């Protein structure tokens, strides 16, 4: 019986009704890995497809895991992360946007970084409204992370398996998982690099809706920002409320010859409340960081104890 060998790379491809493109993506990804002489596995997570997505992926050599119904793109990624065996995970879409031939460019940087992301360049075939929305998300994420974020929503990325599993419970079930994963990695002190790529127009109809998913992206961005860096959100809100209340109060005093009024007092009081909530949230976030660090060091401590126990 041939002994089990852990693959170097696990390629995770979420797919929902991608029968037209999934077979070509799987074959190209396998050819690229063979050319790089890297042991690999290809997982296609079929998120409740109603066509031949699973059949075509399996025929082309992928290991297929099927959801009984459509749970979401992020849920498919989480299923992939939980079932991979490689030390490095590569995630790419199954709709033909990402070229598997770019995978080696991501892997080149994985010796020095914890995660590399394919950042869409100006040669990418993307709709104008998507480019505008991504620019806004990138600016806000850069503010939250205190570093430049080139492409917050790119689903084409490579990440160390141990890091991906650390944040799998935080990932949403929707298309917003790249946003969450990027902010979680950066704010937890892991290293991130971007690799410029050119994406193609997807095969078939897009499943992302501008207003519905755009609002969801922004809400998730706020949620993750308050989870990992609360004061970057609460402090500006507190300052704005204090400045507005103080300015309105002075305006009433000097131009209306009256008292500063209850509205001004309420705004200034609420600014203090918001600041204190942000301060408490910052302490909670710090406790979470400390607990995560203890969980990371626990396996190392156990290994050290085992080594000492077996010493002559």
N, C-alpha and C positions, 0 to 999 in steps of 0.2 A: 504493500500500500504506500502510495507516494505521500511523504510527510507534508503537512501544511506549512506554507511559507507566506508570511505576511507581505502584501504588496507595498511597494514604495508609495504609489499614488492611488487615490480613490477619486474617480470622477463621478460627480453627482449631477444628474440632469433631471430637473422637475419637468413634467410634461402633462398637458391636458388637451386632448384632441389635437395632437401634433403628428398624426399619421403621415402627413405629406413630407415632413422634414426630419423626423426623428431617426429614421434608418440611416440617412446620409450623415447626420451628426455623429452617430455612434461609430460608423465605419471610419470616418475621418479622425475622430478622437483616438480610436485604436491604432490607426496607422501612424499617427503622430507619436504616440507613446512607444510603439515598436521601433520607430526610427531613432528615438532618444535612448533606446535600450533600457527603459525603466519598467520594472514590473508594475502592473496596474490592474485595477478592476473598474468596470463601468457600471454604475447603478442608474437605472432609469426609474424614477418614482412616478408611476402613472396615477395621476390624481383624479380618479373616477372618469376616465375618458369614455366616450360613447362611440369611438371609432376603433381603428386597428393600431392605435399607438403602441400598446403593450406587445401585440403580435409582431409588429415590424421591428421594435427595439430588440426583442428576444431573438428574432431571426438573424439580426446583424451582430449578435454576440454579447448583448448587455444582460446583466442580471436585473430582472424586473421585479419591483415591489409595487403592488397595486393597492390603492385606497378603494374601499367599497363604494364610495361616492366622493364628489368633489369637496374637499375640505379647504383647500387653498394652496397657493404657491409656496408660502412660508411653511405650511404644514408638510408639504412634500420635501422641502429642504431639511426640516427637522427629522423626518423619517430617514432620509438619506444619511444625515450625520450620525444617527443612532445605530445604523446598520453597516457603516463603513469599517474597513479593517486596515486601511493605509495610514501612514504617519502624516501625510499631507493630503488635504482634500481640495479638489478643484471643482468649483461650481460654475455651470454655464447653462443658459437657457436652451430649451429644445426647439425653439421656433426659427432657428437659422440666423438670428442676429449676430451671434458670437462665432467667430471662426476658430475651430479647434486648433488650427495651425498657430494661433497666438499663445497656446498653453505653455510652450517652452519659455516664452518671454516672461511669464509670471513666475515660473519655477526657478528661473535664473537667480531671482532675488530672495528666494525662500531660505537660503543659507544664512542670510543676515537679518531677515525680517520675519515677524510672526504672521503677517498677512500682506498679500499683494493684490491690488485691485486694477482691473482693466478700465482706464478712464477714457471715455469716448472723446475723440478729437474732432476737429472741424471737418474732417472728411467723412464723418459718420452720417449715414442716411437716416436722420431722425426728424420728426415733425417739429416745426418752429415752436409751437406752444409747449412741447415737451422740453425743448432747450431752454425756454424762458423760465418754466417752473423749476427745472433742475438748477438753474443759476441762482434762483432765490433760496432753494434748499441748501445749496453749497455754501452760500454766504452765511446763512444762519448757523449751519453746522460748524463752519470755521470759527465763528464767534464762540460757540459752546465748547468746542474742543481746544481752543487756543492754538490751533494750527490750521494750515490751509487744507481744505478738503476739495479735491479736484472733481470727484464724481461720487456723490453720496448714494445714488440709487442704482449704481451698476450692479448687475447680478453675476458678472463674470469676475471671479476672484479665486485665489488660492490661499489656504489658511492651514496652520498646523492643527491636527485633529484634536489635540489636548486643549487648545484654546477654543475651538469651535464647540466642543462639548461643555465647556465651562459656561457658555452663554446660551445653550440651546433652549433652556426653559424661558428665557426672556424673549425669544423670537416670536413675532405674531404669526398667525396662520395665513395672513394675506400677502400681497405683493410688497409690503413694507419691510420685509426681513433684512434687505441690504442696509437700510437706514439704521435699524437697531443694531445690527452686527458691527457696523463701522463705528458708531458712537461708543458702543460697549468696549470694543477693542482699544480705541484711543484713550478713553477716559480711565481705563483700567491699567494704563501704563504699558501696553503692548506696542510693538513697533509696526508701522504701516508704511507701505510704499505704493506709488501709483505707476502704472505702465500705460503709455498712450496706445490706444487701439482704435481701429476704424470698424464700426458696426454696420451691418447691412440692414435693409428693410426686412422686417419679419415676414415669414411665409404665413399667409392666412390673416385673419382678422385679429386685431389687438384686443386683449381681454381687459386692458386697463381703461377705466373711464375717468376723464379729466377731472370733473368736479367731485365725484364720489371718492375716488382714490386719492385725488389731490388733497382734499380735506383730511382724509385718513392719514396720509403721509405727514401732514403738518401736526396733527394731534399726537401721533406717535413720536414725532420729533420732540415735541414739548414734553411728553411723558418720559422719554429716555433722558432728555436734558435735565429734568427735575430729579431723575433717579440717580444720575451720575455726577451732575454739577448743579445743584439746586440754586446756589447764589447767583449763578450766571443768568438765571431767569427771575428770581424773586427780587434781587437787588435793583435792577432797572425799573421793575414795576413799582417797588416801594419808593424809589427816588422820584419817579414820575408823579405818583400820587402826592408826595410831600411837596414837590415844586408846584403842582397845580393848586393844591389847597392853600399853600402860602401865598402864591401869586394872586389867587382870587381874593384872599382875605385882605391883602395890601391894596388891591384894586378897590374894594369896597370902602376901606378906611380912607384912602386919599382922594377918591373921585366921587364917592357917594356920601361922604361925611357921616358914616355909620359904623356899626360894629363889624367885625370880620365875618360874622354870620355862622349858622350851624353847618352849612355845606362845607365851608372851609375847615371848620373844626373836625368834621367827620372824615374828610379826606386825609388830614394830617394824622388823625388817630389811626385810621386804617393803614396808613403807610407804615406806622410802627408795628401794627399787627402782622402785616405782610412780611416785614423784615424779620420779626421774631419767628414766624413760621418757616422762613427760609433758613434761619439759623439752626432751628431744630432739625430741619430736613438735611442740612449739611452734616450735622452730628450723626444722624441715622445713616447717611451715605458712608461716613467714615467707619462706622461700626460694621457695615456690610463689607467694606474693603478689608478690614482687619479679619473678619470671619473667613473671607475668601483666601486671604494669605495663609491663615492657619490650615485651611483645607489643602492648599497647595503643598505646604511643608509637611503635612502629616504622612504621606506616602514615603517621602525621603527619610523621615525620622524612623519609620518602621523598617525600612531597608537597612538603616544604620544599626538598629538594634539587632536585626538578624545577622548582620556581618560580625558584630561583636560577640554574639552568642556562639557562632561557629569558629571563633578564633581558637587556636590551640593553646 
